[in-house]
Amino acid sequence: MLGWFRKLLPREDRFFDLFERHSRTVVGGAEALEQLLQGR
């Protein structure tokens, strides 16, 4: 019944570590862009 859900889950153990690192990078870039647009 949940076979389709298992197919959506990442197979690599490192996925969540890499996802967290990437999200921190994206947030940092968004904050830098916000400061740039505000003239800081």
GURO-649658 format. One record per atom (N, C-alpha, C, O): residue in one letter; x, y, z. Coordinates in steps of 0.05 Angstrom, whole numbers, padded with zeros to 5 digits, always signed. Layout:
BEGIN
aXYZ;...
***
This chain:
BEGIN
m+00016-00024+00000;m+00000+00000+00000;m+00017+00025+00000;m+00010+00045-00013;l+00039+00025+00015;l+00057+00048+00016;l+00081+00046-00003;l+00101+00060+00000;g+00080+00027-00022;g+00102+00023-00040;g+00108+00048-00056;g+00132+00054-00061;w+00088+00063-00064;w+00093+00087-00080;w+00107+00108-00063;w+00124+00123-00073;f+00101+00108-00037;f+00114+00128-00019;f+00144+00121-00015;f+00160+00139-00014;r+00150+00095-00013;r+00178+00087-00011;r+00194+00095-00035;r+00218+00101-00033;k+00181+00094-00058;k+00196+00102-00083;k+00203+00131-00083;k+00222+00140-00097;l+00188+00148-00068;l+00194+00176-00067;l+00216+00183-00047;l+00229+00204-00050;l+00221+00165-00028;l+00242+00170-00008;l+00270+00168-00020;l+00274+00150-00037;p+00289+00184-00012;p+00316+00182-00022;p+00329+00156-00014;p+00323+00145+00008;r+00346+00145-00031;r+00359+00120-00025;r+00387+00124-00012;r+00397+00106+00001;e+00398+00147-00016;e+00424+00153-00005;e+00422+00162+00024;e+00404+00179+00030;d+00439+00153+00041;d+00438+00161+00069;d+00447+00190+00072;d+00438+00204+00090;r+00464+00199+00054;r+00474+00227+00056;r+00455+00248+00046;r+00460+00272+00048;f+00432+00239+00035;f+00414+00258+00022;f+00406+00281+00040;f+00408+00304+00033;f+00398+00275+00065;f+00388+00295+00083;f+00411+00314+00092;f+00406+00338+00096;d+00435+00303+00095;d+00458+00320+00102;d+00463+00340+00079;d+00467+00364+00083;l+00463+00330+00054;l+00468+00347+00031;l+00445+00367+00027;l+00450+00390+00020;f+00421+00358+00032;f+00398+00376+00029;f+00399+00399+00050;f+00393+00422+00043;e+00408+00392+00074;e+00410+00413+00095;e+00432+00433+00088;e+00428+00457+00091;r+00455+00423+00078;r+00476+00441+00070;r+00467+00459+00047;r+00473+00483+00047;h+00453+00448+00028;h+00444+00463+00005;h+00424+00484+00014;h+00424+00507+00004;s+00406+00477+00032;s+00386+00496+00041;s+00399+00520+00056;s+00390+00542+00054;r+00420+00514+00071;r+00434+00536+00085;r+00447+00555+00065;r+00447+00579+00069;t+00458+00543+00043;t+00470+00560+00023;t+00449+00577+00009;t+00454+00601+00004;v+00426+00566+00003;v+00404+00581-00010;v+00394+00603+00008;v+00390+00625-00001;v+00391+00597+00034;v+00381+00618+00052;v+00402+00640+00055;v+00395+00664+00055;g+00428+00633+00056;g+00449+00653+00057;g+00449+00671+00033;g+00452+00695+00035;g+00445+00659+00009;g+00444+00674-00015;g+00419+00693-00016;g+00421+00715-00025;a+00397+00683-00006;a+00373+00700-00005;a+00376+00723+00014;a+00367+00745+00008;e+00389+00719+00036;e+00394+00740+00055;e+00413+00761+00044;e+00410+00785+00047;a+00434+00751+00030;a+00453+00770+00017;a+00439+00786-00005;a+00444+00810-00008;l+00422+00774-00020;l+00407+00788-00041;l+00388+00809-00029;l+00386+00831-00039;e+00376+00802-00007;e+00358+00821+00007;e+00373+00845+00016;e+00364+00868+00012;q+00397+00841+00028;q+00413+00863+00036;q+00423+00880+00013;q+00423+00905+00014;l+00430+00867-00009;l+00439+00881-00033;l+00416+00899-00044;l+00421+00922-00052;l+00392+00888-00045;l+00370+00903-00055;l+00361+00926-00037;l+00350+00946-00046;q+00367+00923-00011;q+00361+00944+00008;q+00383+00965+00010;q+00380+00985+00024;g+00405+00961-00004;g+00427+00980-00005;g+00445+00979+00019;g+00457+00999+00026;r+00447+00956+00032;r+00464+00954+00056;r+00491+00944+00049;r+00508+00941+00066;
***
